[in-house]
Amino acid sequence: MRLRRAIPKIVSCCILIWPFAAWAGAKFLITESPLDKADAIVILGGSATYKERTHEAARLLHQGRSQLILITNDNMRGPWSSAEQRNLYYYERSFDELRNAGIAAQNIEVVMQPVASTYEEAQVIRDYAQQHGLKLRPHTKTHKIPAIARMQIDSGSHGITVAKSGEAAVMAAGGLDNILVAYPVFGREKLERLAALARDKKITIAVDSTVTARAISDAAQTAGTTIHLLAELDVGMRRCGVSTPDEAAVLAAEIHKLPNIRFAGITFYPGHIWQQPANQEAALAALGERVGVVLNRLSSMGIVCETISGGSTPTAYSSHLVPHINEIRPGTYVFNDRNTLGVGACELADCALRVVATVVSTAVPGRAIIDGGSKTFASDRWASGDGKGFGYIVEDPSTQFESMSEEHGHLDISNAGKSYKIGDKLTVIPNHVCACVNMHDRIWYHRNGTVEGCWQVEGRGKIV
């Protein structure tokens, strides 16, 4: 899923109709053409209709219409494979179908033609969650765009997550429902806003304090609404959440007493787990044991946890290793970024959002300046690898994005693999995509280099 050039911030959205139209046109041209021979029969690999395509291609090859079948690989994945324990790419399934149809491997060639697809990412993680009996509630803080949130719901998510009351209001206005505010919201105006939203929407809030829980109850009483609460646990991040089973018991018991409040369960964020996915098992098992102790304590008090919510993008596809969990909340997966890439939770081609910047100066020896600095990319350091740099230069990975001013990106080109001149366009994968998106009003999206539109970042700046 390699994203190519577009205007300034890009994410490619999968448009599902073109493969069908292209396949139908290609089929007509081949079967109705007066040509007896073709250089190759092409199968567009990215669709659930791969079986029909491969069977038709095999038939034509058996008829002698060509000696070669090309399968395009646009990195679209199909349903979960129990045998492989992953979502197979459609080109892989097409290849297997051709071999089953008696086509020799030397007559098949895969053409690597990656296309970034936010829609595909939503489908892949949806399939994983369904395979393991997990509900998916993606965190929309990454994109802050109701249109993408609706795409995630349409792909099988049962609700969404936000960080602030302002984001909740934006998503509710965009037609979204079943909204979890995974943040200990406190303050009269914020809570009044959420209580008002609860008149028409299901609103859930994560809390780690009885003070906050009582304030939410007061706001809900005034508005005449009901708000659902999750007790938040600290499972190692040391950011928010109660730390012991006793503290969790006190918090849950207090929540149960509050008017206009419904206790919904527990939540946690394993943001401290930053190992490669293949090395997460021990950490996730320890996390699950910790959660299990809390659940046993609450159960002994007669308190039922309908929801056990957790997860992150780095741990997303290992969530089934956490006992008891029944809901996951990844966010970054929808775009991915350099940090996700560095921890091994995605591949370079999976980084859908890229910033297009222009070289504006090469006057200083060994240095090139691009027209994007901390007001474009945000200032998050790389959390993986050697921790250096503020982004990945797609066209020249040997160039180091070493520092930033507000409007200047400083590139160290002393070991560059290419020459730089004023006017050069570079695509940059940011370290932290969530913070980067919040810097911008619009995200332009394209497919195969053709810009198809833009999304307004409607949740931008909604920090209260």
N, C-alpha and C positions, 0 to 999 in steps of 0.2 A: 504494500500500500504506500507507494512513494508519491508524495504530493509535489507537483511541479509548480511553475510560476503562476502567480495570480496577483491581485492588487491587495492592499497592504497586509491584511491578516487573513489567512485562508484555512478553510477546512472543507474537504471535499465531501459532498453528500451523494450517496449512491442513488441514482435514478434507475428504477428497476425496469422501465419499459424498453430502454434501448436494446438490451440483449435480444429480446424477443423480436423486435422489428429488424434488427441486423441479421438475426438468424433466418427469419422468414425471407428476407431479401436475398441473402446468400443462397438459401435453398432453392429459391426460384431461379436465380441466375445459373446455378449449377445444373439443376435437373431440366431446365427448359432451354439452356443454351445449346446451340448447334455444335459447340466444341465437344469432341469426343474425349479429349484429354485435358486435364488441368494440372498445373504445377503442384498444387496442394489443395487438400480439402481442409477448411478452417473451421474449428469448433470454438465458439466463444465460451470460455470456461465458467463464467460467473453466474450461474442461475440454477434453480431447482429443476429446470428442464434438461439437465445434462444427459439424462438417459436417452431421451428422444433424439437429441443431437448426435450423441455418439452412435446410436443404432443406425441413424441415417447415414452418418459418415462411413461406418463400417460397410453398409450396403453398397455405397458408391465405390468404395475401394475394392470390394469383392467383384464389382462389375468391371473393374479395370479403368475407372474414370481417372484415377491418380494412383501413385505409388507412395504418397506421403500424406499423413494427417497431422496438421498443426493444431495444438490446443493452446489457446491464449490463457495466461495466468494473470487474472486481475486481483488475486489475493482474496477473493470472496470465499467464505467458508460455508459448508453445509451443516447438517445436523450432527449431533454428538455421536461419535463412534465408540461403542463400549470396548471393542477389540483394541483400538488404538489409544483409548482414554484421552481423546481430544476431538475437536471439530476438524474434520478433514477438509482441505481445500477442494473446491469443485473440480479443479484440474486434475487432482489426484483421483477423484472418483471417476472422472471421464477416462483417465488412463486405464484404470482397472476395468471399466466396462468394455473398453476397446480390446484389452487383452482377453477378457472373457468371451468376446465375440470372434476370437481367432485372429486378431491383428497382431503381427509380430512387432516386438519392441522397436526394431530398426525402422519400422514404417511409421513411428509415432515420434513427434517432437513437440516439446513444450516451449512456448514462446513466453518469456518473462515480460509481462506487461502490467506491473502493479498499478493499482488505482486506489487512492485513499478513500475510505468510506466510513463516515461516522455512523451511518445506518447499519453497516455490517458489524461494527464493534458492538452496537446495541444488541444485534441478533446473537452474536457469538456468546456474550456474557449471559444473555437471556437463556440460551440453550444450556449453558453450564449450570445456571441456577436451577432450572427445571429438572435437569438430570439428577441433581443432588437434593431435591426437595427443599430448596431455599427460595424465599421471596426476595425479589430484587427491588431495592429502593435507592436509585442512583442519587448521588449528591450533585445538585445543579450549580453549586458554587463555582464549578469549573467553567461552565459556559454562560450561565446567567441569562439564558435565552429560552423563553416559553416554547418556541417552535421546536427546539431540540428536545426539550422536556416532553413535549407531546409525542415526538418521534420515539423517545424511550418508553413512554407508556404504551404506544401502539405496538412496540416490539415486545411487550410482555411484562414490563415493570408494574408492580401493583401500587406504587406510590412514589413520591419524590422526597428528597431531603434538601433543606436549605440551611443557611447559617444564621441569618438575621430576619427580623420581622419585616424589614423592607423587602427582602427577597421573597418572603412568603406572600406579601401583598402583590408583588409583580406576577408571581406564578399563578396566584388565585385569579387575578384580573385576566390572565391569559387562558383561563379555562381549566387549570389544573386543580386537582383535589387530592385528599389524603396526603397532607403535607406534614413532614416531621421537621421541626426546628431543632437541629442537633447542636444546641448552644444554650447555656444557662441565661436566658433572656431575663433582664431585670430593668425596671424603670416603668413609670406609670403610662407614658404615652405608647411605649412599645407593647406593653401587655394589653392596653386598651385596643390597640390595633389588632392583635392576635385574637382577643376575645370577640371583637366584631366580626373577624373573618370566620370564626367558629359558628356563626349563625347559619352559614351556607356551606361550609367546608369542614371536613374532618381535620382538626388541628391537634398535633401531638408535640410536646416539648420535652426535651431532656433536662433534668434538674439533678443537682447534687447537694442541695441545701433545703432544709425545711423553710428557711426564710423566703427563698424564691418560690417554693411550692405554695406557701400561704399567699404571697402576693399575686400569683397566677389565679388562685382560687378567688380572691377578692375581685379581681378584674372580671372573671367569668360570672360571678354572682351579679355584679353590676350590669353586665351585658345580658344576663339571662341565658347564658350558653354553657356548654360543657366542653372542657378541654381534657385531652388524654395526656398523662405524664408517664415518662420513662425514668427510672432511677439510674443515674449514670455511675458506672464503676471505673476506677482507675486500675487498669490491668498492666501498667508499666510505663505509660507515656508520661506520667506525672505532670499532667496539664489540668485536667478536670476529672471529677469523679471521686466518690468515697472509696476508701482504701481497704476497709475490713468488712467481713460479713456482719459484724455487730452494727457498724455504721449503716450498712445497706438495710439491715432489718429495721433500724429506727426510722430511716427515711421512708421506706416502703409503708411501714405502719402509720406514719404521720400522713402520708399521701392518702391512704385509705380513709382517713377520718374527714378529709376536707370536702366541703360542699362544692358542687359543680365541677368536680374533678373525678376522673376515672383512672385508676392505676392500670397501666397497660403492660408493664414488664420492666426489663432492664436493657441498658445499652452500654456499649464500650467502644473505644477506638484503639486498635492495635498499631498506632503510628510509630511505635518504637521498634517494630519488627522490620528491619531493613536489610535482611539477608536476601540472597538470591532465592527465587521461589523453590528451587530444588533443595534448599538447605533450611527451610522454615519449619519442618515437621516438629522438631523438638520444642521450639518456641511456641508454636500453636497448641501443642499438647499441654504445655504448662499453662497457657492462657485458658484452655478449656477446663483444666483442673481447678483453676482459680474461680472461674465462673460457676463450675459445678458446686463448689463449697457454698457459694452465696445462694444458689438455687435451693440447695438442701436446707439451708437455714430458713429461707423464706417459706418453703414448703412445710417445715415443721410448725410454722406459725399459721398455716392455713392460707397463705398468700400465693396465688397462682400467677405465673408470668406467662401471659399469652404471647408476648413478643420478646425474643432474645436477639437483639440487633447489634451487629458489629461489622467489621470488615473495612478494607481499604483497597486501593488499586494494587499495591505491591503484593498483598495477600489474597487478592480476589479469587484467583483460580485454585487456591489452597484452602478456601473457607470450609470445605467439607471435612477438613482435618480437625476442626474445632468442635468438640462435642457440644450438644445442646443448641447451638446457634441455628436460628431459622430465618434470619433476614440479614442481607448484606447491603452495604452502602458505599460501593466504590464511586469515585467521581472523576478522577483524572483520566480513566480508561477511555472516555469518549473522544479525547484528543491525543492523550499521551504527551510526554515531554522528555527533556534530556535526563531528568532525574529518574523517571520511570524506565527509560532506556538503560541508564547506568546500573540500576538494581536488577536488571534482567527480566523485568515484568513485561517488556514489549520488545519488538525489533525496530530497527531504524525506519523501515517502511511503514510501521504502525503509527508513527508520529505525524498525525494528520494536520495539526495546526502549525503553520510556519509563518514567520514574519519576513516580508520582502523589504530589504533595505538597500540603499544606494550609497556607493562609495562617493564621498564628497571631497576628500583630501588625501593626497599621498605625498605631501610636501616634506614630512618628517621621515628621514631614512628608517627603513625597517618598520614603518607604521602606516596603516591605512585607517581612515576614519569613515564610519558609516553614519547615516542620519538618524540613528536611533540609539538612545541612551537609557538611563534609568527611568525616564518617563514613558519609554516604549516597552521595555522588557521587564521592568521591576528589578530589584537588586538582589534577588535570592541567589545565593551561592550554589554551586553544584554539590549536592549532598552525597554523591557517589564518587568512586574512583579517587583521583588525587585532589578532588575538591576545587580544582582550578577552573576559572573561566565562567562566563555568563551566558553561554549559548554554543550551539554546535553549528558550524558553517558547513552547509550541505555540499556546496561546490568545492570546498577545499578544507577537509577536516584537519589538515596539518597547520592551518592558521588558528591562532589562539585568540579568542575573544577575551582579552585579558582584563579590561577595566571599562568603566563608564563614567561619563559626566552626565548631566541631566539630559542633554540633547546630542551627545556624542558617544558613539561606540568605538572603543579603541582596540584595533586589531593588531596583534603582533604578527607581522608577515615575514619575519627574518628566516623562518623555515618553511615558507609557503610553497605549495606545489604548483602555483600559478602566478602570473604577473597581475598586478592590480592597476587600474586606471580610473580616473574620475568618470562617473556614470555607470560603472559596473553594477549590476543587480545581484544581490546575494540573498539567499533564503536561509533564515536562521531558525533553528529549533530552540525555543527558550528553555531555560533551566526549569522554571516553574510556570506552567501554562495558566494556572488559575489566577495568579497575580498579574500575569501579562494581559490576559483577556480583560481584567478589570480596568486596564489603562485605556481601553479603546471603545469607541462608540459603535463600530460596525465590524463584522467579520464577513469578508467576501468568500464565497465558495465557488468552486469550479469542478468540472469533470474533464479529464484529459486536456487541460489547458484552456478550455472554453469557460469563461466566467458566466455563471448562470444566475447569479443574484447575490444578495447580501442579507444577513441577519442583523437586526438592531440588538445590541447588548443591553436589553431593557433593565437588567438588574445591576448595571454598572453603578458603582458609588452607593449602593444600598447597604450601608455599613451600620445602620442602627435598626 
